[in-house]
Amino acid sequence: MSGRRRGGASLSKHSSKPWQRSTLGGERSNRLPAESPHPEQSTQSEARWASTGVSPDIRDAFAATRSPSSTAIRRAVKLNGIMNRIRVAAAALNQTPLDWSGNRANIIEAIAQARSAGARILCLPELCVTGYGCEDTFHSPGVQEMAWRVVQEIVAETADMVVCLGLPVLHRNALFSCAGVLVDGRIVGLVAKRHLSGDGLHYEPRWFKPWPSGVRETLARGGQQYPIGDVVFNLGGVKLGLEICEDAWVAARPGGGMSPQGIDLILNPSASHFAFGKYDVRQRLVLEGSRAMNVSYIYANLLGNEAGRVIYDGGALVASAGELVAAGSRFSFQPVQVTSAVVDVAATRMRTSQQASFQPAFHAHHDGEIEHPFDWPDVEPEAEQTTRAAWESSASVKEEEFTRAIALGLFDYLRKSRSQGFVVSLSGGADSAATACLVALMTALARDELGEQGFAERLRHIPRLGECPHPDPLPAREGPVGRLLHCVYQGSRNSSQTTRDAAATVAEAIGATFSELRIDRFVDGYVEEIQRLLGRELTWEGDDIALQNIQARARGPSVWLLANVKRFLLLTTSNRSEAAVGYATMDGDTCGGLAPIAGIDKAFLRQWLAWLEREGPVGHGPIPELAAVNRLQPTAELRPQADGQTDEDDLMPYAVLDWIERTAIRDKQGPLEVFRRMRVRFPDSAPAQLHAWVNRFFSLWSRNQWKRERYAPSFHVDDENLDPKTWCRFPILSGGFARELAELSDYVERLL
């Protein structure tokens, strides 16, 4: 008899808690007569035991077996601390909120890949059953119930495996973000998240409650009882604890409290979004956790554009005793990425024993320890698998990350929205050129990783895509970019031949479909009608902004119509610097269903375009035709050409604008402090000029919040985002820093 009971861990009749059981008494072994009827078998048994080096007390525990089988000896060796190595795995999954079938399929595929690699333990991401970005639907009873049903279906796939996965659990009328531990076809317990992420784009406290430290309870579901809360697991002699995402980012990490219990492994199911430089921080947390606690640390993460705005870079990690053992790839277009490695449990135990500061916790039975039998096969040692992709060692790693993050974000948005392609209003300027190039790079990077058939299969909702020839080099007009990207140049009498030629050159270079429209007749029609209504002529001297805006707005209906007819997604090309000061026309250049570059500042965007012209992504190379764009000064081309309009004349130098934005919005400094810091940062500019820039920024920022509220969804790429729905809140109506700006004026007057 195995002694297993469906629905929870096996219980000893002597246990004082529903999840406690005796270690040896509950082992899945056949109880046989103490004495062997065959003396020669006894002699063989003695020899087999002697070869293991198992201590007498452990040997005595197994004395009831007639002849120690390999399984029995493995268990005894393991308890004695001789079985050294375990193959572990962590997965990066591309999940979608509320896509029950798709999420389940990815989880089961990850289990299959881990099993195929020989791993016996697999860590999956946080809330991977439901998807992390379910927002307020987490509170739906139907979502909670369906999540539990899906887990019950996945349990059957975990034979001879330990699998950790994330799901929401309702307990005591409160919702908790939990990690369920599934062992060999059974749910043996649930760990609840203790520290919730409530800053930046995370709103976990809106939906979940933090679990209190040291509290363990029982969850009743379907007539079964499951331990839940602050618990650890003893699985066949190997002790396992969990930190769930944010738990590892706080000073008082839960892992520190587990260390005295002799934890061998810590699993971290995470949903850690991409931001520039964040991967290095994440890796340090994993390495330091494994070092300080003398454990092997297994870290899983989400992958891709899960819910629309937030991009996850994957990057599963395995570390042991402060050393990186394995690192998974980042920004993969595959739905499932499994990273496995061999960790040495005996080595981390030895290091713990050598640590003078370590003091074990002595308990006959620890209240929060769930014991459950599990067989760990012997594993041969292997070399570390920490080779990074070539691009991650590039001197231009920020440009590489930006390229790959936006490309993956676009690919998943295209796939999950079931759009047939993208439309870009290509003006010949930096923003629209960058947006178009990112679509082309999306296509190149995805085809490079997935192959032609894999690419077509992932976008199987787009007919005939699999028939596209592979571009060599990037690409031919009839290739996949031409089918996925339609660029439109919408010129007017204020547009120059230079920008028209730049737009055509870039479109041809990347293989996009390219069309031209003239908007003058639309603009003239609107102007004539308003002049008739007002009974006067509109002039540049008196109606400058209105005459500029109507040109931008006249471009919207045409590209919207084209996108609707083709069932394409219209991309808006606004950047973060423009959003900060409202330098955009609502229902004009902001038209679109997605704003892929609205999270990045103009200064970096121009830097990225220059890099793309000269170098480009590792393995794909440059797009030299971008020189036609990069040599131009950014301009809206909405005033008559004789005026020589440029963005920086209308606003201020972009380097200055971006610096003020960071200091004022990210660092929350007022006008006077911004001015004082600017005098150090820009010493060559006169105080009067600095004053004018500060005044302009704060005035434009305050009056244009309504525009930022209306921008199309944008991708989050750094922790300086201005998106009011995910990062930066500001009132639509405010006093506009009037008093602060007056005090700044007084201060500047005293300087002059």
N, C-alpha and C positions, 0 to 999 in steps of 0.2 A: 504494500500500500504506500502511496506517495505521501499521504497525509495532507494533500492540498485541498483547500476549500475555496470554491468559486467566490470571487468578490473581494477578497482581502487576504492579508497575510495569515499564515497558519498560526494558531494560538496554542500555547502550552496550557494545560489545565492548572498550572501553578502560577500563571501570569497574573499580576495585579492590574495590568492595563490591557485593553483589548488588542494592542498591537505588540505586546511583549510576548516572547516565547523563549524557551531555553535553547541554547545554541545547538547542543548535541542531541537533545531529546527529540527535536523536531526535524532532524536531518532525514532526507528521503533515502533511507537504507533499510534493507530487510534485516530484521532481528533474527539471528541464528544461534544455535547452541554454542555455549562458550568454548567447549572442547571439540577439537577436530577428531573424527574417528580414524584419521589417517596420519600416523606419525611423520611420514615423509612430507606430507603437506605442511605440517607444523614446522619442520626444518626449513622448507622452502619459504614459509611465511617469515620465519625469523630472519632469513637472509634478505628477503625483500624489504622488511622493515629496517634492517641494519643499513642497507644501501641508501636509505633516505636520510639518515641522520636525525630522524624525528625523536624528540625528547620522550622519556618514559611516560610522563603524565598524559601526553597526547596519545601515545601508543595505547595506554591502558583504556582510554576512552573508546578505542575501537577494538578492544579485546574480544568483544562479543561476536565479532564476525568470524565465520568459519575459516576462510582464507581470504586475506585482504585483497580485494579486487583493485584494479588500477584506479577506479573511481574513489574507493575508500582511502587508498594511499594518497591520492591527490588532495583529498580533503584534509587529511592529517598533515601532509606536508604544508599545505596552505595555512592551516592554523598554527603551525610551528614557525611560520614566517619564511619558509624556504622557497615556496613558489614565488618567483620574482616578478614575472612580467605579465602584463595584460595588454591586449590590443583594444584601444579605445577609438571612438570616432565622433566627429562633430559635423553637423550639416548646415549648409546655407540653403534656404528654401525661398523660392519666389512665390509667395502666397498672395491671395486676393481676399479682401474682406467679404465674408459671407459666401464665398465660393466653396461650398461644402465638398462637392465632388472633386474639384481641382485640388483643393488643399489636402484632402484625404489621399488622393493619388500621389501627390508629391511626398507626403510622409511615408507612405508604403514603399515608394520607390527608394527613398533614402534608407529605409530599413533593409531593403533588398541589397542595395549597394554596400551598406556597411557589413551585412552578413557575408556577401561575396568577398569582401576584403579581409574577412576573418575576424572582424571586430565583434566583441560580445557586449559592448556597451556603446550606446549612441545618444548623444545630446542633440535635441532639436530646438529651434528658436522659441522665444517667448510668444505665447498666444498664437502659435502656429496653426491650431485647429480652426479658430475663427478668423484669423487674420488680426494683426495688431490694430489696424486703423478702422475698426467698426464704429468708432465715435459713440453717439448716444444710443445706438442699437444694442450696445452691451447690456443696457437695462431691460431689453426685451426678454420676457420669460421664454419665448420661443427660441431665441438665440442660445440662451443658457442650456435649454433642454436639448437642442439639436447638437450642441457641442459635446454634451455627455454621450449622446447616442453615437456620434462619430468616433469618439474615443473607444466606446465599447466595440465598434467594428474594427478599429486598429489593433486592439488588444490581441485579437486572434492571430495577428501577423508577427507576434513577438516571441515565438517559441525559441528557447535557448538564447534569448537576448534580454538585455536591460535597456529600456528605452525611456528617455525623459522627454516629455512634450508639454507645451503650454496651452492652457485653456482657462476661461473664466468659471468660477465656482461660487454659487450662492450659498451662504452659510450664516445662520442667525440673522437673516434678513439683510445681510451685507454682502456685497460682491467683492471677490478677491481674485487677483491675478495669481494663478497657481501653476505649478509644474507637477504633472502627474508622473509617478515612477511606475512603469509597467515592467514586470519581471516574468518572463517565461509564460505568457498568456494570462497574466492576472494583474490587476491594479493593486499595488501593495501600499500605496500611500500618496498623499499630496502635500507638497510644500507650498506655503503661501508667501507671497512677496512681502517683505518687511519695510522696504523704502520705496516710495512712489516718486516717479519723475513728474514734477509739476512746473518746470520752467521751460523757457523757449517754446518749442513746438509741441511739447508734451503736456497733456492735460489729464494724466492718470487719476489725480484726486477727484476729478469730476465724476468718475465712474467707479473707482475701486477704493477700498479701505486698506490701510497698512496693517499687516498682521503684527500683534505685539510679540516682543521677544520672550522666549521661554514658555509660551502657551501652546499646549497640544490638546486637540479635541478629536471628536469622532464625527464624521460625516455619514449620515444615513441616506443611501440612495438605492432604490430598487430592492428593498429588503435586505441589503447588505450594509456593512459598516466599514468605513475606511478611516484610517488615521489622517488627520489634517493639521497643518500648522507649522510650528518651528520644530521640525523633526530631521533626524538623520537615519541612514539605513546601513545595516550590517548584512551584506549579501554574500553568503558563503564565506565569511571571514574577511571580506574586503569592505571597509567602511566608506560610505559615500555621503557627501553633503552637497547642498546647493546654495548658490547665490544667484538671484534672478536679476539680471541686467543692472538696474540702478543700485542694487545692493552692493555691487562692487565699486561704485563710484563715490560712496560716502566714507567718512573717516572711520566710523565704527562698523566696519564690514562684518557681516554675520560669520564669515569664515574664521575670524579671530576667536570667536566663542566656540567654534567647532574643534579647533586645534587640540585643546586638552583632552578631547574625546578620542584622539588617535585617528582622525580622519585620514584616509588614503587618497581619495579623489574628491575634487570639487567640480561640479558641473555648473555651467552658467548658460542657461537659455536666455538669449538676449534679443532685443529689437533695437539695435543701436544705429541711428541714421547716419548717413554720410555727411561730413563737413570737412573742409580743407584741414589737414593736419590731425584729424581726429583718430585716424587709424593708429598713428604712433602712440597716442595717449592710451588707446584701448590696449595695445600690445604691452605697454608698460604696466597697466593694471593687472593683466594676466600674468606677466612674468613676476611682478612683485608679490602677487597673491600666492603664486606657487613657491616663491622663495621664503617669504615670511612665515607661511604656514607649513612648509616642508611637505607639500602635496603635489600631485599631478593635477593640472587644471585644464578642463575641457570647455572650450568656449564656442557656442553656436550663435549664428546671427541670421537675420532676414537678408534677402537679396532682391534687388530690382526696385521698380516703381510699384509699390504695393497698392496704394490707394489714390494716387493722383499727384500729390505734391512732394512727398518725402521719398528720397531715394536711399536704398540700403545697398551697401557695397559688399556684403558677404564677408569673406575673410575669416573663416573659422580658424581657431588657434588651439594648439595643444602645447602646454609647457609643463616642465617637471623640475622642481627644486631650483627655480630661477633660470632655467635654460629653455629656450624655445625648441620644441621637438618637431613640430609640424605646423605649417601655415597654408591655408587654402587660398585659392585665387580670389581676386576681387573683380567686381563688375562683370561677372560672367553672364552670358545670354542663355545659359542652360537653366532649366527650372530647378535642378537639384545639383548641388555640389557637396560631395562627401569627402572629408579629410580624415584619414586614419593614421594612427601611430602606435608604437609599442612604448609603454611606460613601465618603469621598474619600481614596483611597490616596495620591495625589500630595500632598495636604495634610499627612498624617501623616509622609510621608517628608521633606517640607520642614521640618517642625517638628523632626524628628530631626536633620537636617543643621545646624539653627541652635542645637542644644543643645551648649554648650561641653563638657559632661562626657561626651558620647557618643564612644565609641571603637569603630569597627567591627572585627569579627574578620576577618582576612585569611587566607583559605584558598582554594587552587585548587578544592578540593572538600571541603566540610565532611562529616565522617564520618556525621553524623546527619541529613543533608539528603536527602530523597527528592524527586527531580525527576520531574515527569510533565506531559505536555502538556495544556493546557486552554484553550479559547477563552472569553474574557470579552467579552461584548457591551458596546458603549458605552451608557451610561445617563445620562439627563438628571438634573440636580439636582432635589431636592425639599425641601419644608419638613420640619422635625423633627416627629415624632409623639409628643409627650410629654404630651399632655393626660391628666390623671389623672381617675378617676371622682370624682364629686362627694363620695361618702362618704369618700374618702381625704383630703379637705381639711377634713373635719368636725372640730369641737372635741372630738367624742366618738369619736375614731378607735379607741380601744381597745374601746369598746362595739361599734362597727361591726365590727371585726375578729373579736371573739368571736362575734357573731351569725352572720357569714358563714362562719367556720371551722367552727363546730358544725353549722350548717345543711348545709354541703357534706359534712361527715363523716357526718351522719345519712343524707343522700341516697345516698351511695355505699355505706354499710353496708346500707341497705335494698335497694339494687339488686344488690349483689354477693352478699349472703347469700340473695337471692331470697325474703325475707320479704314477707308480704302487707300489713304495716302495723305499728303500734306500740301497745302497751298501757302506760299509766301509771297507777299508783295515786296518784290526786290527792287529797292530804290537806287542801288549803286553805292549806298553808304555802308558803314561798318556794321551796324546792328543787323540789318537784313541779310548782309553777306554772311555774317557769322551764323545766323539761324539756318540759312540754306546749307552752309558747309557742314553744320552739325548733323543735318539730316543725311547728307551724303556719307559722312563718317559713321553714322549709325549703321547705314547699309553695309559699308565696307567692313567694319568691325564685327558685325553680326555674321556676315557671310564667311568671314575669315575663321571664326570660331565654330560656327554651326555647320559649315559647308552649304553648298547650294540647296540640296534637298532638305537639310535641317532648317535652313532659313525659310524656305517655302512652307515647310510643315508648321513652324511656329507661327507663320502668318497665313495659315491655310484659309482664313476667311477672305483673303484677297485672291480673286480668280486669276489664273494664268501666270502668277508670279514665279512659279517654278520653271517656267519656260524661258526666263530671262537668261541670256548668256552672261557668264562671269566676266566682269569688266577687267581689262588688263591694258594699261593701268587704269586707275580710277578716273572715270569709267566711260563707256560709250552711251550715246543718247538713248539708244533703244534698250539699254540695260535696265537693271532694277531701280536705279535712282530716277531715271526718266519716267518710270511707271509709278513711283511713289512720291515724286516731288514735282509740282507745277509752280514755276515762278512767273510772276507777272510784273512787268515794268509799266507803271501808270504815270506817264509824263504829262506835263502841262507847259504852258508858255514860260513858266518860271524855272523849268527844269533845264539842265545843261546837257549838251551832247556828251560831255565827259562822264556824267553819272550814268547816262544811258549805255554808253559803251562799256563802262565798268560792270554794270549789271549783266549785260549780254556776255561779257568775257567770263565772269564767274559762273554763270549758269552753264555755259558751254563746257567749262573746265570740269565741273562736277557731274556733268551728264544729265542735268535737269531739263525737263520740258520748259521752254521759255516762250512767253507771249507778251505782246505790247498792247496797251490801251491808252487812248488820249482822254483826258478828263475835262478839257476846256469847255466843251459844250454843256456838260453837266454843271460845272461851276457857273458859267455864264447864265444858264437858265435859273439857278437859285438866286444869283445876285439880281438879275432883272426882276424877278418876282418880288423880292424884298424891297428893292428900290421903288417899285410900283406901290407897294403897301405903305411905305414910309413917305413917299412923295419927295424923295431926294436921292441924290447920287451917293453911293458908298465910295469913300476915298481912302487911300493908304494913310493919309495924314490923320484922318479922324476915326478910321475903322480898321486899323492895322490888324489887331488880333482876330477880329471876326473874319476878315478876308483871308487870313492865313488858315484859320480853322476850317472854313468851308471847303478849301482845297483838300485838306486831309480827310474831311468827312465824305467828300464826293468820291473818294477812292474806296470807301467801305462797301457800298452795295454791290459793286461789280465783283470784288473778290469773294464776298459772301455768296453771291449767286453762283460763281464758278465752283466754290467749295461744295455748295449744296447739290448742284447738278452732278458732280463727280463723286459725291459722298466722301469728300476729303475733309480733313480737319484744318481750319484756318489758323495759322500760327501768327501771333502778334509778336512784334520785334522790339518792344520797349525794354530798356535796361534799368537797373536799380538807381543809377544816378539821376536819370530823368524822373523816375517815380518820386525821388526825395523832394524834388522841387516842382513837380507837376508839369514838367516840360514835355507834354504830350497832349494830343487832342482826343478827348473822349469821343468814342464812336468814329474815330478817324484812324490814326496809327495804332490805337489800342484795340482795334477790331480783332477778334480772334477768340478761339475757345481755349487756347493754351499759350502761356507766355514763357517759353523755355529759358530765356536769358534775363528775365526780370529780377532774378536773385543775384546778379553779378554787376559790379560797378563798371563804368565806362572805361576807366583807366586800365583795368585788367583786361577788359574785352579787346582793347586796341593792342595791348601787349600780346594777347593770345593770337590775334590775327597776324601780327608780325612774326610770331613763332611759327604759325601754320604756313605762312608764305615761305619761310626759310628752312624749317626743319620738319615739322609735322609729327604725328604720333609715331612711336617706334614701330617699325614693321610696315608702315604705310607711307611715310614720306610727306613732303610738302605739297602745297598747292601754289606754285609760283605766280599764277595768274592773279592772286590776291594783291599783287603790287598795284594793280589798277585801282583798288579800293584804298589801300594803305597810304598811298601818296596824297590822298585828298583830305582836306580839313572837313571834319564833320559839319554837315549843314542840312537843315530841313528843306531848303529850296522852296520856300513858300512865299517869300517876297520877290519882287522883280529882280532879275539877275544883276542889274546895275547897282543894287544895294550891297552886293557881296556878303550876304548873310552867312554867319557861322554860328554854331551852337555856343561856342565859348564867348563870343561877343554878346550874345543874348543873356548868358548866365555868368560865367566866370571860368577860369581854366578848370578842366575836369579833375586834375590832380588836387586842386584846392577844394573843389566841391566835395570830392570823396573824403578828403581829410576832415573837413568840417562835419560831414555827415557822421563819420565814425566818432568824432569827439563829442558832438552834440547828442546824437541819438544812441549810439552804442554805449558811450561812457557817461551819458546823462549830464553833460556839463552845460551850464547856462551861457548866454551870449558874452558876458564879460570874461568869464574864465576861458571860453573858446578864443576870444580875441587875444588875451594875454599869452596863451600857449602858441597862437599863430605867430606872434612876434618872434618867438624862438624858432619855430618851424620854418617860417618864410621871412628871413631877415632882410632880404633884398626888396621886399614890398613895403611901400610907405604905409604908415599907420592909417592914413585916410582911405587908402585902397583896401586894406584889411578890414577896416570898419564897414566899408560899403559891401564887401563880400559877406561878412557875418550878418549884417542887417538883411541883405537880400535872401540869404539862406533861411533864416528863421521866419521871415515873413512868408516866403513861398512855401516852406514846409507846413506852416500852420494853416494856410488857406487851401491847401490841396489834399488834405486827408480824404475828402470825399472821392477823389480820383483813385487813391490807393485802395479804397474800399471796393472799387469797381473793376480793378484789374482782373484779367483772366487768371486762372490758377497758374502759379509759377513753381519752379523747382527750387527746393532748398539746397543750396550748395555751401553755404558758410553760416556761421553763427552771428552774422550782422544783417540778417534779413529784415526787410521792411514790410513784409506781408502781414496785414493786420489780422488775418484769420489764423495765422500760425505762430507769429513771433512778436510783432511790435504793435502794441495798442496805443492809440492816440485819439483824443476826441475830434469829431468832425467839426464841431463848433467850439471855439476857445477864445481866450483873450489875446492870443497871438503873440505872447511875450512882449506886450506893449510896454509894460513898466520896466522889464529887464532891458529892453532895447533903449529906452530913454536913459537909464542909468549908464549904459554903455556909451551913449552919445556924450553924456556929461564927462565921463572918464576920458574919452578921446579928446574932447575940447581942452581939458586940463593938460594933456600931453603936448598939444600943438602950440 
